[in-house]
């Protein structure tokens, strides 16, 4: 019997896929997560991790980073790095959490 998915896979027809269509022919990297464990929050590690991931993506030839971030600290972090916000998903994959699509030009 197949296992049930946690609902976070990037399968066609999934929530948020339509946000990605305008970037299909761009050098864009989808950032799935840069989550920091709760016990390490508030130490600036999320900022360091995000800067590292974005820098490595740029070095690898990507010109955009796109993703879906949970509203609150995650969205704020992406905005601090210059992300433009797109569509809001009020109940991301049935979790009850609101997520925002973002696109961030790498430089």
FITORVEX-598206 format. One record per residue: residue in three letters; x, y, z of N, C-alpha, C in turn; residue number from 1. Coordinates in nm, 2 decimals. Example, Ala and Ser with C-alpha at 12.3 -4.5 7.8 and 13.67 -1.06 7.14 Angstrom:
<atoms>
> rest, n.u, n.v, n.w, ca.u, ca.v, ca.w, c.u, c.v, c.w, nr
> ALA, 1.32, -0.57, 0.78, 1.23, -0.45, 0.78, 1.32, -0.33, 0.78, 1
> SER, 1.28, -0.22, 0.71, 1.37, -0.11, 0.71, 1.29, 0.00, 0.79, 2
</atoms>
This chain:
<atoms>
> rest, n.u, n.v, n.w, ca.u, ca.v, ca.w, c.u, c.v, c.w, nr
> UNK, 0.08, -0.12, 0.00, 0.00, 0.00, 0.00, 0.09, 0.12, 0.00, 1
> UNK, 0.06, 0.22, -0.09, 0.15, 0.34, -0.09, 0.13, 0.42, 0.03, 2
> UNK, 0.25, 0.48, 0.07, 0.24, 0.57, 0.19, 0.18, 0.71, 0.15, 3
> UNK, 0.12, 0.77, 0.25, 0.06, 0.90, 0.22, 0.17, 1.00, 0.23, 4
> UNK, 0.17, 1.09, 0.14, 0.26, 1.20, 0.13, 0.23, 1.30, 0.24, 5
> UNK, 0.34, 1.37, 0.29, 0.32, 1.47, 0.39, 0.26, 1.60, 0.33, 6
> UNK, 0.25, 1.60, 0.19, 0.19, 1.71, 0.13, 0.28, 1.82, 0.09, 7
> UNK, 0.41, 1.80, 0.10, 0.51, 1.90, 0.07, 0.59, 1.87, -0.06, 8
> UNK, 0.55, 1.77, -0.13, 0.62, 1.73, -0.26, 0.60, 1.83, -0.37, 9
> UNK, 0.68, 1.84, -0.47, 0.66, 1.93, -0.58, 0.61, 1.85, -0.70, 10
> UNK, 0.49, 1.79, -0.68, 0.43, 1.72, -0.79, 0.34, 1.82, -0.87, 11
> UNK, 0.33, 1.79, -1.00, 0.24, 1.87, -1.09, 0.10, 1.88, -1.03, 12
> UNK, 0.05, 2.00, -1.04, -0.09, 2.03, -0.99, -0.10, 2.05, -0.84, 13
> UNK, 0.02, 2.07, -0.77, 0.02, 2.09, -0.63, 0.00, 2.24, -0.60, 14
> UNK, -0.03, 2.26, -0.48, -0.05, 2.40, -0.43, 0.08, 2.48, -0.46, 15
> UNK, 0.07, 2.60, -0.51, 0.18, 2.68, -0.54, 0.25, 2.66, -0.67, 16
> UNK, 0.22, 2.56, -0.74, 0.28, 2.54, -0.87, 0.26, 2.65, -0.97, 17
> UNK, 0.14, 2.71, -0.97, 0.11, 2.82, -1.06, 0.20, 2.94, -1.03, 18
> UNK, 0.25, 2.95, -0.91, 0.34, 3.06, -0.88, 0.47, 3.05, -0.95, 19
> UNK, 0.51, 2.93, -0.99, 0.64, 2.90, -1.05, 0.64, 2.92, -1.20, 20
> UNK, 0.53, 2.91, -1.26, 0.52, 2.92, -1.41, 0.59, 3.03, -1.47, 21
> UNK, 0.58, 3.16, -1.42, 0.65, 3.27, -1.49, 0.80, 3.25, -1.48, 22
> UNK, 0.86, 3.16, -1.40, 1.00, 3.15, -1.39, 1.06, 3.02, -1.45, 23
> UNK, 0.97, 2.95, -1.53, 1.01, 2.82, -1.59, 1.13, 2.83, -1.68, 24
> UNK, 1.15, 2.94, -1.75, 1.26, 2.95, -1.84, 1.37, 3.04, -1.79, 25
> UNK, 1.37, 3.07, -1.66, 1.47, 3.15, -1.59, 1.57, 3.06, -1.53, 26
> UNK, 1.69, 3.12, -1.49, 1.79, 3.05, -1.41, 1.74, 3.06, -1.26, 27
> UNK, 1.64, 2.99, -1.22, 1.58, 3.01, -1.09, 1.59, 2.88, -1.01, 28
> UNK, 1.63, 2.90, -0.88, 1.64, 2.79, -0.79, 1.52, 2.80, -0.69, 29
> UNK, 1.45, 2.68, -0.67, 1.35, 2.68, -0.58, 1.41, 2.64, -0.44, 30
> UNK, 1.39, 2.73, -0.35, 1.45, 2.71, -0.21, 1.34, 2.65, -0.13, 31
> UNK, 1.35, 2.52, -0.10, 1.25, 2.45, -0.03, 1.25, 2.49, 0.12, 32
> UNK, 1.36, 2.50, 0.19, 1.36, 2.54, 0.33, 1.50, 2.58, 0.37, 33
> UNK, 1.50, 2.68, 0.46, 1.63, 2.71, 0.53, 1.59, 2.72, 0.68, 34
> UNK, 1.52, 2.63, 0.73, 1.47, 2.62, 0.86, 1.58, 2.60, 0.97, 35
> UNK, 1.57, 2.67, 1.08, 1.66, 2.65, 1.19, 1.58, 2.59, 1.30, 36
> UNK, 1.63, 2.49, 1.37, 1.56, 2.43, 1.48, 1.53, 2.53, 1.59, 37
> UNK, 1.42, 2.52, 1.66, 1.37, 2.61, 1.76, 1.47, 2.65, 1.86, 38
> UNK, 1.54, 2.55, 1.91, 1.64, 2.58, 2.02, 1.75, 2.67, 1.97, 39
> UNK, 1.77, 2.68, 1.84, 1.88, 2.77, 1.79, 1.83, 2.90, 1.73, 40
> UNK, 1.69, 2.92, 1.74, 1.64, 3.05, 1.69, 1.68, 3.17, 1.77, 41
> UNK, 1.68, 3.28, 1.71, 1.71, 3.41, 1.77, 1.86, 3.43, 1.79, 42
> UNK, 1.94, 3.36, 1.72, 2.09, 3.38, 1.72, 2.14, 3.43, 1.59, 43
> UNK, 2.06, 3.46, 1.49, 2.10, 3.51, 1.36, 2.14, 3.40, 1.27, 44
> UNK, 2.12, 3.27, 1.31, 2.16, 3.16, 1.22, 2.08, 3.15, 1.09, 45
> UNK, 1.95, 3.19, 1.10, 1.87, 3.19, 0.98, 1.92, 3.28, 0.87, 46
> UNK, 1.97, 3.40, 0.92, 2.02, 3.50, 0.83, 2.15, 3.45, 0.77, 47
> UNK, 2.24, 3.39, 0.85, 2.36, 3.33, 0.80, 2.34, 3.22, 0.70, 48
> UNK, 2.25, 3.13, 0.73, 2.21, 3.02, 0.64, 2.16, 3.07, 0.51, 49
> UNK, 2.07, 3.17, 0.52, 2.00, 3.22, 0.40, 2.11, 3.29, 0.31, 50
> UNK, 2.20, 3.37, 0.37, 2.30, 3.43, 0.29, 2.39, 3.33, 0.22, 51
> UNK, 2.43, 3.22, 0.29, 2.51, 3.12, 0.24, 2.44, 3.05, 0.12, 52
> UNK, 2.32, 3.01, 0.14, 2.24, 2.94, 0.03, 2.23, 3.03, -0.09, 53
> UNK, 2.20, 3.16, -0.07, 2.18, 3.25, -0.19, 2.32, 3.27, -0.26, 54
> UNK, 2.42, 3.29, -0.18, 2.55, 3.31, -0.24, 2.60, 3.19, -0.32, 55
> UNK, 2.58, 3.07, -0.27, 2.62, 2.95, -0.34, 2.53, 2.93, -0.47, 56
> UNK, 2.40, 2.97, -0.46, 2.31, 2.96, -0.58, 2.37, 3.06, -0.68, 57
> UNK, 2.40, 3.18, -0.65, 2.46, 3.27, -0.74, 2.59, 3.22, -0.81, 58
> UNK, 2.67, 3.17, -0.72, 2.80, 3.11, -0.78, 2.77, 3.00, -0.87, 59
> UNK, 2.67, 2.92, -0.85, 2.63, 2.81, -0.94, 2.56, 2.85, -1.07, 60
> UNK, 2.54, 2.98, -1.08, 2.48, 3.04, -1.21, 2.33, 3.07, -1.20, 61
> UNK, 2.27, 3.05, -1.09, 2.13, 3.09, -1.07, 2.12, 3.24, -1.06, 62
> UNK, 2.01, 3.30, -1.11, 1.99, 3.44, -1.11, 1.87, 3.48, -1.02, 63
> UNK, 1.79, 3.38, -0.99, 1.67, 3.40, -0.90, 1.66, 3.29, -0.80, 64
> UNK, 1.61, 3.33, -0.69, 1.57, 3.23, -0.59, 1.42, 3.25, -0.57, 65
> UNK, 1.35, 3.14, -0.57, 1.20, 3.15, -0.55, 1.16, 3.05, -0.45, 66
> UNK, 1.05, 3.07, -0.38, 1.01, 2.97, -0.29, 0.88, 3.02, -0.22, 67
> UNK, 0.84, 2.94, -0.13, 0.72, 2.97, -0.05, 0.76, 2.97, 0.10, 68
> UNK, 0.73, 3.08, 0.17, 0.78, 3.10, 0.31, 0.66, 3.12, 0.40, 69
> UNK, 0.67, 3.06, 0.52, 0.56, 3.08, 0.62, 0.56, 3.23, 0.66, 70
> UNK, 0.43, 3.28, 0.67, 0.42, 3.42, 0.71, 0.48, 3.44, 0.85, 71
> UNK, 0.54, 3.55, 0.87, 0.60, 3.58, 1.00, 0.75, 3.60, 0.97, 72
> UNK, 0.83, 3.54, 1.06, 0.98, 3.55, 1.05, 1.04, 3.51, 0.92, 73
> UNK, 0.98, 3.40, 0.86, 1.04, 3.35, 0.74, 1.02, 3.45, 0.62, 74
> UNK, 0.90, 3.50, 0.61, 0.87, 3.60, 0.51, 0.96, 3.72, 0.53, 75
> UNK, 0.96, 3.77, 0.66, 1.04, 3.89, 0.69, 1.19, 3.87, 0.65, 76
> UNK, 1.24, 3.75, 0.68, 1.38, 3.73, 0.64, 1.40, 3.74, 0.49, 77
> UNK, 1.32, 3.68, 0.41, 1.33, 3.69, 0.27, 1.32, 3.83, 0.22, 78
> UNK, 1.23, 3.91, 0.28, 1.21, 4.05, 0.24, 1.34, 4.13, 0.27, 79
> UNK, 1.40, 4.10, 0.39, 1.53, 4.17, 0.42, 1.63, 4.14, 0.32, 80
> UNK, 1.63, 4.03, 0.25, 1.72, 4.00, 0.14, 1.68, 4.05, 0.01, 81
> UNK, 1.57, 4.12, 0.01, 1.52, 4.19, -0.12, 1.41, 4.11, -0.19, 82
> UNK, 1.35, 4.02, -0.13, 1.25, 3.94, -0.20, 1.12, 4.02, -0.23, 83
> UNK, 1.06, 3.99, -0.34, 0.93, 4.05, -0.38, 0.83, 3.94, -0.35, 84
> UNK, 0.72, 3.98, -0.28, 0.62, 3.89, -0.24, 0.51, 3.87, -0.35, 85
> UNK, 0.47, 3.75, -0.36, 0.36, 3.72, -0.46, 0.24, 3.67, -0.38, 86
> UNK, 0.18, 3.58, -0.44, 0.05, 3.52, -0.40, 0.06, 3.47, -0.25, 87
> UNK, -0.05, 3.49, -0.18, -0.06, 3.43, -0.04, -0.15, 3.31, -0.05, 88
> UNK, -0.10, 3.20, 0.02, -0.17, 3.08, 0.03, -0.21, 3.06, 0.18, 89
> UNK, -0.34, 3.09, 0.21, -0.39, 3.09, 0.35, -0.38, 2.96, 0.43, 90
> UNK, -0.38, 2.85, 0.36, -0.39, 2.72, 0.43, -0.30, 2.62, 0.35, 91
> UNK, -0.17, 2.65, 0.36, -0.07, 2.58, 0.29, -0.07, 2.42, 0.31, 92
> UNK, -0.11, 2.35, 0.21, -0.12, 2.21, 0.21, -0.21, 2.16, 0.33, 93
> UNK, -0.31, 2.24, 0.37, -0.40, 2.19, 0.47, -0.34, 2.20, 0.61, 94
> UNK, -0.23, 2.28, 0.63, -0.16, 2.29, 0.76, -0.22, 2.39, 0.85, 95
> UNK, -0.30, 2.48, 0.79, -0.36, 2.59, 0.87, -0.26, 2.71, 0.87, 96
> UNK, -0.14, 2.69, 0.82, -0.04, 2.80, 0.81, -0.05, 2.88, 0.68, 97
> UNK, -0.03, 3.01, 0.69, -0.03, 3.09, 0.57, 0.11, 3.10, 0.52, 98
> UNK, 0.13, 3.08, 0.39, 0.26, 3.10, 0.32, 0.25, 3.20, 0.21, 99
> UNK, 0.36, 3.26, 0.18, 0.37, 3.36, 0.07, 0.47, 3.31, -0.03, 100
> UNK, 0.44, 3.33, -0.16, 0.54, 3.31, -0.26, 0.63, 3.42, -0.26, 101
> UNK, 0.76, 3.40, -0.29, 0.86, 3.51, -0.30, 0.95, 3.48, -0.42, 102
> UNK, 1.00, 3.59, -0.47, 1.11, 3.58, -0.58, 1.21, 3.68, -0.54, 103
> UNK, 1.34, 3.64, -0.55, 1.45, 3.72, -0.50, 1.56, 3.71, -0.61, 104
> UNK, 1.59, 3.83, -0.67, 1.69, 3.84, -0.77, 1.83, 3.83, -0.70, 105
> UNK, 1.91, 3.74, -0.75, 2.05, 3.72, -0.69, 2.15, 3.81, -0.76, 106
> UNK, 2.24, 3.87, -0.68, 2.34, 3.96, -0.73, 2.47, 3.94, -0.65, 107
</atoms>
